Amino acid sequence: MTFKIKDEEDTVDFSAEEVEEIIPDADMRFSLVMLKNGDKHFVEGRESEIREQLFG
């Protein structure tokens, strides 16, 4: 799946199998996605929206 990075025009791709943890931001519009390989991405979307896209 492709997600837009917060405050940037760039996107990042990752799959459900790569996700270690999803942590919602305080304002709930963004989430920190931590991947099993150690990468961290601050992406647009609420935790529930990201989970829905990844896990259906």
mmCIF file of the N, C-alpha and C atoms, coordinates in Angstrom:
data_MODEL
# 
_entry.id   MODEL 
# 
loop_
_atom_site.group_PDB 
_atom_site.id 
_atom_site.type_symbol 
_atom_site.label_atom_id 
_atom_site.label_alt_id 
_atom_site.label_comp_id 
_atom_site.label_asym_id 
_atom_site.label_entity_id 
_atom_site.label_seq_id 
_atom_site.pdbx_PDB_ins_code 
_atom_site.Cartn_x 
_atom_site.Cartn_y 
_atom_site.Cartn_z 
_atom_site.occupancy 
_atom_site.B_iso_or_equiv 
_atom_site.pdbx_formal_charge 
_atom_site.auth_seq_id 
_atom_site.auth_comp_id 
_atom_site.auth_asym_id 
_atom_site.auth_atom_id 
_atom_site.pdbx_PDB_model_num 
ATOM 1   N N  . MET A 1 1  ? 0.851   -1.180 0.000  1.00 0.00 ? 1  MET A N  1 
ATOM 2   C CA . MET A 1 1  ? 0.000   0.000  0.000  1.00 0.00 ? 1  MET A CA 1 
ATOM 3   C C  . MET A 1 1  ? 0.896   1.243  0.000  1.00 0.00 ? 1  MET A C  1 
ATOM 4   N N  . THR A 1 2  ? 0.367   2.299  -0.558 1.00 0.00 ? 2  THR A N  1 
ATOM 5   C CA . THR A 1 2  ? 1.087   3.563  -0.638 1.00 0.00 ? 2  THR A CA 1 
ATOM 6   C C  . THR A 1 2  ? 0.449   4.566  0.319  1.00 0.00 ? 2  THR A C  1 
ATOM 7   N N  . PHE A 1 3  ? 1.294   5.255  1.086  1.00 0.00 ? 3  PHE A N  1 
ATOM 8   C CA . PHE A 1 3  ? 0.827   6.240  2.055  1.00 0.00 ? 3  PHE A CA 1 
ATOM 9   C C  . PHE A 1 3  ? 1.603   7.535  1.862  1.00 0.00 ? 3  PHE A C  1 
ATOM 10  N N  . LYS A 1 4  ? 0.923   8.669  2.094  1.00 0.00 ? 4  LYS A N  1 
ATOM 11  C CA . LYS A 1 4  ? 1.555   9.980  1.968  1.00 0.00 ? 4  LYS A CA 1 
ATOM 12  C C  . LYS A 1 4  ? 2.257   10.329 3.277  1.00 0.00 ? 4  LYS A C  1 
ATOM 13  N N  . ILE A 1 5  ? 3.501   10.781 3.160  1.00 0.00 ? 5  ILE A N  1 
ATOM 14  C CA . ILE A 1 5  ? 4.277   11.176 4.330  1.00 0.00 ? 5  ILE A CA 1 
ATOM 15  C C  . ILE A 1 5  ? 3.806   12.553 4.800  1.00 0.00 ? 5  ILE A C  1 
ATOM 16  N N  . LYS A 1 6  ? 3.714   12.736 6.100  1.00 0.00 ? 6  LYS A N  1 
ATOM 17  C CA . LYS A 1 6  ? 3.236   13.995 6.689  1.00 0.00 ? 6  LYS A CA 1 
ATOM 18  C C  . LYS A 1 6  ? 4.093   15.174 6.219  1.00 0.00 ? 6  LYS A C  1 
ATOM 19  N N  . ASP A 1 7  ? 3.428   16.244 5.808  1.00 0.00 ? 7  ASP A N  1 
ATOM 20  C CA . ASP A 1 7  ? 4.053   17.515 5.424  1.00 0.00 ? 7  ASP A CA 1 
ATOM 21  C C  . ASP A 1 7  ? 5.016   17.405 4.253  1.00 0.00 ? 7  ASP A C  1 
ATOM 22  N N  . GLU A 1 8  ? 4.900   16.356 3.454  1.00 0.00 ? 8  GLU A N  1 
ATOM 23  C CA . GLU A 1 8  ? 5.757   16.199 2.282  1.00 0.00 ? 8  GLU A CA 1 
ATOM 24  C C  . GLU A 1 8  ? 4.904   15.719 1.115  1.00 0.00 ? 8  GLU A C  1 
ATOM 25  N N  . GLU A 1 9  ? 5.442   15.848 -0.069 1.00 0.00 ? 9  GLU A N  1 
ATOM 26  C CA . GLU A 1 9  ? 4.766   15.338 -1.253 1.00 0.00 ? 9  GLU A CA 1 
ATOM 27  C C  . GLU A 1 9  ? 5.137   13.884 -1.516 1.00 0.00 ? 9  GLU A C  1 
ATOM 28  N N  . ASP A 1 10 ? 6.124   13.374 -0.787 1.00 0.00 ? 10 ASP A N  1 
ATOM 29  C CA . ASP A 1 10 ? 6.601   12.010 -0.986 1.00 0.00 ? 10 ASP A CA 1 
ATOM 30  C C  . ASP A 1 10 ? 5.619   10.988 -0.430 1.00 0.00 ? 10 ASP A C  1 
ATOM 31  N N  . THR A 1 11 ? 5.737   9.782  -0.950 1.00 0.00 ? 11 THR A N  1 
ATOM 32  C CA . THR A 1 11 ? 4.942   8.663  -0.449 1.00 0.00 ? 11 THR A CA 1 
ATOM 33  C C  . THR A 1 11 ? 5.877   7.533  -0.040 1.00 0.00 ? 11 THR A C  1 
ATOM 34  N N  . VAL A 1 12 ? 5.329   6.585  0.692  1.00 0.00 ? 12 VAL A N  1 
ATOM 35  C CA . VAL A 1 12 ? 6.081   5.412  1.125  1.00 0.00 ? 12 VAL A CA 1 
ATOM 36  C C  . VAL A 1 12 ? 5.188   4.192  0.926  1.00 0.00 ? 12 VAL A C  1 
ATOM 37  N N  . ASP A 1 13 ? 5.794   3.092  0.549  1.00 0.00 ? 13 ASP A N  1 
ATOM 38  C CA . ASP A 1 13 ? 5.057   1.843  0.352  1.00 0.00 ? 13 ASP A CA 1 
ATOM 39  C C  . ASP A 1 13 ? 5.483   0.827  1.405  1.00 0.00 ? 13 ASP A C  1 
ATOM 40  N N  . PHE A 1 14 ? 4.497   0.154  1.984  1.00 0.00 ? 14 PHE A N  1 
ATOM 41  C CA . PHE A 1 14 ? 4.770   -0.974 2.863  1.00 0.00 ? 14 PHE A CA 1 
ATOM 42  C C  . PHE A 1 14 ? 3.528   -1.843 2.937  1.00 0.00 ? 14 PHE A C  1 
ATOM 43  N N  . SER A 1 15 ? 3.733   -3.086 3.318  1.00 0.00 ? 15 SER A N  1 
ATOM 44  C CA . SER A 1 15 ? 2.627   -4.042 3.390  1.00 0.00 ? 15 SER A CA 1 
ATOM 45  C C  . SER A 1 15 ? 2.286   -4.348 4.841  1.00 0.00 ? 15 SER A C  1 
ATOM 46  N N  . ALA A 1 16 ? 1.177   -4.991 5.047  1.00 0.00 ? 16 ALA A N  1 
ATOM 47  C CA . ALA A 1 16 ? 0.737   -5.352 6.397  1.00 0.00 ? 16 ALA A CA 1 
ATOM 48  C C  . ALA A 1 16 ? 1.774   -6.225 7.099  1.00 0.00 ? 16 ALA A C  1 
ATOM 49  N N  . GLU A 1 17 ? 2.433   -7.106 6.355  1.00 0.00 ? 17 GLU A N  1 
ATOM 50  C CA . GLU A 1 17 ? 3.417   -8.017 6.943  1.00 0.00 ? 17 GLU A CA 1 
ATOM 51  C C  . GLU A 1 17 ? 4.648   -7.284 7.468  1.00 0.00 ? 17 GLU A C  1 
ATOM 52  N N  . GLU A 1 18 ? 4.906   -6.081 6.964  1.00 0.00 ? 18 GLU A N  1 
ATOM 53  C CA . GLU A 1 18 ? 6.076   -5.309 7.381  1.00 0.00 ? 18 GLU A CA 1 
ATOM 54  C C  . GLU A 1 18 ? 5.837   -4.480 8.648  1.00 0.00 ? 18 GLU A C  1 
ATOM 55  N N  . VAL A 1 19 ? 4.583   -4.281 9.023  1.00 0.00 ? 19 VAL A N  1 
ATOM 56  C CA . VAL A 1 19 ? 4.240   -3.365 10.114 1.00 0.00 ? 19 VAL A CA 1 
ATOM 57  C C  . VAL A 1 19 ? 4.441   -4.021 11.476 1.00 0.00 ? 19 VAL A C  1 
ATOM 58  N N  . GLU A 1 20 ? 5.207   -3.333 12.311 1.00 0.00 ? 20 GLU A N  1 
ATOM 59  C CA . GLU A 1 20 ? 5.425   -3.760 13.691 1.00 0.00 ? 20 GLU A CA 1 
ATOM 60  C C  . GLU A 1 20 ? 4.384   -3.114 14.612 1.00 0.00 ? 20 GLU A C  1 
ATOM 61  N N  . GLU A 1 21 ? 4.164   -1.801 14.408 1.00 0.00 ? 21 GLU A N  1 
ATOM 62  C CA . GLU A 1 21 ? 3.270   -1.057 15.298 1.00 0.00 ? 21 GLU A CA 1 
ATOM 63  C C  . GLU A 1 21 ? 2.785   0.204  14.590 1.00 0.00 ? 21 GLU A C  1 
ATOM 64  N N  . ILE A 1 22 ? 1.567   0.630  14.924 1.00 0.00 ? 22 ILE A N  1 
ATOM 65  C CA . ILE A 1 22 ? 1.011   1.892  14.429 1.00 0.00 ? 22 ILE A CA 1 
ATOM 66  C C  . ILE A 1 22 ? 0.631   2.722  15.642 1.00 0.00 ? 22 ILE A C  1 
ATOM 67  N N  . ILE A 1 23 ? 1.197   3.921  15.720 1.00 0.00 ? 23 ILE A N  1 
ATOM 68  C CA . ILE A 1 23 ? 0.966   4.794  16.876 1.00 0.00 ? 23 ILE A CA 1 
ATOM 69  C C  . ILE A 1 23 ? 0.288   6.067  16.390 1.00 0.00 ? 23 ILE A C  1 
ATOM 70  N N  . PRO A 1 24 ? -0.933  6.359  16.884 1.00 0.00 ? 24 PRO A N  1 
ATOM 71  C CA . PRO A 1 24 ? -1.638  7.565  16.439 1.00 0.00 ? 24 PRO A CA 1 
ATOM 72  C C  . PRO A 1 24 ? -0.999  8.837  17.003 1.00 0.00 ? 24 PRO A C  1 
ATOM 73  N N  . ASP A 1 25 ? -1.069  9.913  16.212 1.00 0.00 ? 25 ASP A N  1 
ATOM 74  C CA . ASP A 1 25 ? -0.605  11.224 16.642 1.00 0.00 ? 25 ASP A CA 1 
ATOM 75  C C  . ASP A 1 25 ? -1.657  11.838 17.557 1.00 0.00 ? 25 ASP A C  1 
ATOM 76  N N  . ALA A 1 26 ? -1.274  12.827 18.316 1.00 0.00 ? 26 ALA A N  1 
ATOM 77  C CA . ALA A 1 26 ? -2.184  13.456 19.274 1.00 0.00 ? 26 ALA A CA 1 
ATOM 78  C C  . ALA A 1 26 ? -3.425  14.052 18.606 1.00 0.00 ? 26 ALA A C  1 
ATOM 79  N N  . ASP A 1 27 ? -3.267  14.627 17.401 1.00 0.00 ? 27 ASP A N  1 
ATOM 80  C CA . ASP A 1 27 ? -4.428  15.231 16.744 1.00 0.00 ? 27 ASP A CA 1 
ATOM 81  C C  . ASP A 1 27 ? -5.209  14.224 15.898 1.00 0.00 ? 27 ASP A C  1 
ATOM 82  N N  . MET A 1 28 ? -4.737  12.977 15.855 1.00 0.00 ? 28 MET A N  1 
ATOM 83  C CA . MET A 1 28 ? -5.433  11.859 15.219 1.00 0.00 ? 28 MET A CA 1 
ATOM 84  C C  . MET A 1 28 ? -5.510  11.939 13.693 1.00 0.00 ? 28 MET A C  1 
ATOM 85  N N  . ARG A 1 29 ? -4.814  12.888 13.063 1.00 0.00 ? 29 ARG A N  1 
ATOM 86  C CA . ARG A 1 29 ? -4.823  12.964 11.599 1.00 0.00 ? 29 ARG A CA 1 
ATOM 87  C C  . ARG A 1 29 ? -3.648  12.226 10.976 1.00 0.00 ? 29 ARG A C  1 
ATOM 88  N N  . PHE A 1 30 ? -2.672  11.899 11.801 1.00 0.00 ? 30 PHE A N  1 
ATOM 89  C CA . PHE A 1 30 ? -1.455  11.255 11.324 1.00 0.00 ? 30 PHE A CA 1 
ATOM 90  C C  . PHE A 1 30 ? -1.122  10.077 12.236 1.00 0.00 ? 30 PHE A C  1 
ATOM 91  N N  . SER A 1 31 ? -0.259  9.198  11.734 1.00 0.00 ? 31 SER A N  1 
ATOM 92  C CA . SER A 1 31 ? 0.156   8.047  12.539 1.00 0.00 ? 31 SER A CA 1 
ATOM 93  C C  . SER A 1 31 ? 1.623   7.746  12.263 1.00 0.00 ? 31 SER A C  1 
ATOM 94  N N  . LEU A 1 32 ? 2.302   7.307  13.308 1.00 0.00 ? 32 LEU A N  1 
ATOM 95  C CA . LEU A 1 32 ? 3.676   6.834  13.177 1.00 0.00 ? 32 LEU A CA 1 
ATOM 96  C C  . LEU A 1 32 ? 3.603   5.339  12.936 1.00 0.00 ? 32 LEU A C  1 
ATOM 97  N N  . VAL A 1 33 ? 4.143   4.918  11.796 1.00 0.00 ? 33 VAL A N  1 
ATOM 98  C CA . VAL A 1 33 ? 4.144   3.507  11.452 1.00 0.00 ? 33 VAL A CA 1 
ATOM 99  C C  . VAL A 1 33 ? 5.571   2.990  11.626 1.00 0.00 ? 33 VAL A C  1 
ATOM 100 N N  . MET A 1 34 ? 5.726   2.025  12.511 1.00 0.00 ? 34 MET A N  1 
ATOM 101 C CA . MET A 1 34 ? 7.032   1.430  12.767 1.00 0.00 ? 34 MET A CA 1 
ATOM 102 C C  . MET A 1 34 ? 7.067   0.067  12.077 1.00 0.00 ? 34 MET A C  1 
ATOM 103 N N  . LEU A 1 35 ? 8.083   -0.119 11.240 1.00 0.00 ? 35 LEU A N  1 
ATOM 104 C CA . LEU A 1 35 ? 8.205   -1.353 10.486 1.00 0.00 ? 35 LEU A CA 1 
ATOM 105 C C  . LEU A 1 35 ? 9.151   -2.329 11.193 1.00 0.00 ? 35 LEU A C  1 
ATOM 106 N N  . LYS A 1 36 ? 9.022   -3.588 10.879 1.00 0.00 ? 36 LYS A N  1 
ATOM 107 C CA . LYS A 1 36 ? 9.837   -4.631 11.507 1.00 0.00 ? 36 LYS A CA 1 
ATOM 108 C C  . LYS A 1 36 ? 11.322  -4.465 11.208 1.00 0.00 ? 36 LYS A C  1 
ATOM 109 N N  . ASN A 1 37 ? 11.656  -3.809 10.093 1.00 0.00 ? 37 ASN A N  1 
ATOM 110 C CA . ASN A 1 37 ? 13.064  -3.608 9.747  1.00 0.00 ? 37 ASN A CA 1 
ATOM 111 C C  . ASN A 1 37 ? 13.678  -2.399 10.452 1.00 0.00 ? 37 ASN A C  1 
ATOM 112 N N  . GLY A 1 38 ? 12.900  -1.717 11.304 1.00 0.00 ? 38 GLY A N  1 
ATOM 113 C CA . GLY A 1 38 ? 13.391  -0.577 12.057 1.00 0.00 ? 38 GLY A CA 1 
ATOM 114 C C  . GLY A 1 38 ? 13.039  0.774  11.463 1.00 0.00 ? 38 GLY A C  1 
ATOM 115 N N  . ASP A 1 39 ? 12.556  0.799  10.225 1.00 0.00 ? 39 ASP A N  1 
ATOM 116 C CA . ASP A 1 39 ? 12.151  2.065  9.605  1.00 0.00 ? 39 ASP A CA 1 
ATOM 117 C C  . ASP A 1 39 ? 10.919  2.622  10.306 1.00 0.00 ? 39 ASP A C  1 
ATOM 118 N N  . LYS A 1 40 ? 10.842  3.965  10.350 1.00 0.00 ? 40 LYS A N  1 
ATOM 119 C CA . LYS A 1 40 ? 9.695   4.652  10.940 1.00 0.00 ? 40 LYS A CA 1 
ATOM 120 C C  . LYS A 1 40 ? 9.213   5.691  9.934  1.00 0.00 ? 40 LYS A C  1 
ATOM 121 N N  . HIS A 1 41 ? 7.905   5.754  9.743  1.00 0.00 ? 41 HIS A N  1 
ATOM 122 C CA . HIS A 1 41 ? 7.317   6.692  8.798  1.00 0.00 ? 41 HIS A CA 1 
ATOM 123 C C  . HIS A 1 41 ? 6.125   7.376  9.456  1.00 0.00 ? 41 HIS A C  1 
ATOM 124 N N  . PHE A 1 42 ? 6.104   8.716  9.402  1.00 0.00 ? 42 PHE A N  1 
ATOM 125 C CA . PHE A 1 42 ? 4.997   9.500  9.922  1.00 0.00 ? 42 PHE A CA 1 
ATOM 126 C C  . PHE A 1 42 ? 4.091   9.794  8.731  1.00 0.00 ? 42 PHE A C  1 
ATOM 127 N N  . VAL A 1 43 ? 2.960   9.115  8.657  1.00 0.00 ? 43 VAL A N  1 
ATOM 128 C CA . VAL A 1 43 ? 2.110   9.192  7.472  1.00 0.00 ? 43 VAL A CA 1 
ATOM 129 C C  . VAL A 1 43 ? 0.747   9.799  7.789  1.00 0.00 ? 43 VAL A C  1 
ATOM 130 N N  . GLU A 1 44 ? 0.098   10.302 6.735  1.00 0.00 ? 44 GLU A N  1 
ATOM 131 C CA . GLU A 1 44 ? -1.252  10.829 6.880  1.00 0.00 ? 44 GLU A CA 1 
ATOM 132 C C  . GLU A 1 44 ? -2.222  9.676  7.093  1.00 0.00 ? 44 GLU A C  1 
ATOM 133 N N  . GLY A 1 45 ? -3.188  9.896  7.977  1.00 0.00 ? 45 GLY A N  1 
ATOM 134 C CA . GLY A 1 45 ? -4.221  8.898  8.219  1.00 0.00 ? 45 GLY A CA 1 
ATOM 135 C C  . GLY A 1 45 ? -4.316  8.513  9.680  1.00 0.00 ? 45 GLY A C  1 
ATOM 136 N N  . ARG A 1 46 ? -5.545  8.293  10.098 1.00 0.00 ? 46 ARG A N  1 
ATOM 137 C CA . ARG A 1 46 ? -5.778  7.834  11.462 1.00 0.00 ? 46 ARG A CA 1 
ATOM 138 C C  . ARG A 1 46 ? -5.364  6.363  11.558 1.00 0.00 ? 46 ARG A C  1 
ATOM 139 N N  . GLU A 1 47 ? -5.068  5.921  12.749 1.00 0.00 ? 47 GLU A N  1 
ATOM 140 C CA . GLU A 1 47 ? -4.658  4.531  12.957 1.00 0.00 ? 47 GLU A CA 1 
ATOM 141 C C  . GLU A 1 47 ? -5.682  3.561  12.364 1.00 0.00 ? 47 GLU A C  1 
ATOM 142 N N  . SER A 1 48 ? -6.958  3.823  12.611 1.00 0.00 ? 48 SER A N  1 
ATOM 143 C CA . SER A 1 48 ? -8.005  2.934  12.107 1.00 0.00 ? 48 SER A CA 1 
ATOM 144 C C  . SER A 1 48 ? -8.055  2.910  10.585 1.00 0.00 ? 48 SER A C  1 
ATOM 145 N N  . GLU A 1 49 ? -7.808  4.054  9.941  1.00 0.00 ? 49 GLU A N  1 
ATOM 146 C CA . GLU A 1 49 ? -7.802  4.121  8.474  1.00 0.00 ? 49 GLU A CA 1 
ATOM 147 C C  . GLU A 1 49 ? -6.636  3.322  7.900  1.00 0.00 ? 49 GLU A C  1 
ATOM 148 N N  . ILE A 1 50 ? -5.494  3.438  8.510  1.00 0.00 ? 50 ILE A N  1 
ATOM 149 C CA . ILE A 1 50 ? -4.319  2.715  8.038  1.00 0.00 ? 50 ILE A CA 1 
ATOM 150 C C  . ILE A 1 50 ? -4.524  1.213  8.220  1.00 0.00 ? 50 ILE A C  1 
ATOM 151 N N  . ARG A 1 51 ? -5.039  0.822  9.369  1.00 0.00 ? 51 ARG A N  1 
ATOM 152 C CA . ARG A 1 51 ? -5.307  -0.606 9.613  1.00 0.00 ? 51 ARG A CA 1 
ATOM 153 C C  . ARG A 1 51 ? -6.323  -1.165 8.599  1.00 0.00 ? 51 ARG A C  1 
ATOM 154 N N  . GLU A 1 52 ? -7.327  -0.383 8.290  1.00 0.00 ? 52 GLU A N  1 
ATOM 155 C CA . GLU A 1 52 ? -8.325  -0.811 7.311  1.00 0.00 ? 52 GLU A CA 1 
ATOM 156 C C  . GLU A 1 52 ? -7.697  -1.016 5.935  1.00 0.00 ? 52 GLU A C  1 
ATOM 157 N N  . GLN A 1 53 ? -6.844  -0.095 5.522  1.00 0.00 ? 53 GLN A N  1 
ATOM 158 C CA . GLN A 1 53 ? -6.184  -0.227 4.227  1.00 0.00 ? 53 GLN A CA 1 
ATOM 159 C C  . GLN A 1 53 ? -5.258  -1.434 4.189  1.00 0.00 ? 53 GLN A C  1 
ATOM 160 N N  . LEU A 1 54 ? -4.545  -1.672 5.280  1.00 0.00 ? 54 LEU A N  1 
ATOM 161 C CA . LEU A 1 54 ? -3.572  -2.761 5.309  1.00 0.00 ? 54 LEU A CA 1 
ATOM 162 C C  . LEU A 1 54 ? -4.199  -4.132 5.518  1.00 0.00 ? 54 LEU A C  1 
ATOM 163 N N  . PHE A 1 55 ? -5.138  -4.201 6.438  1.00 0.00 ? 55 PHE A N  1 
ATOM 164 C CA . PHE A 1 55 ? -5.658  -5.500 6.874  1.00 0.00 ? 55 PHE A CA 1 
ATOM 165 C C  . PHE A 1 55 ? -7.072  -5.786 6.383  1.00 0.00 ? 55 PHE A C  1 
ATOM 166 N N  . GLY A 1 56 ? -7.690  -4.784 5.757  1.00 0.00 ? 56 GLY A N  1 
ATOM 167 C CA . GLY A 1 56 ? -9.038  -4.987 5.212  1.00 0.00 ? 56 GLY A CA 1 
ATOM 168 C C  . GLY A 1 56 ? -10.109 -4.989 6.157  1.00 0.00 ? 56 GLY A C  1 
# 
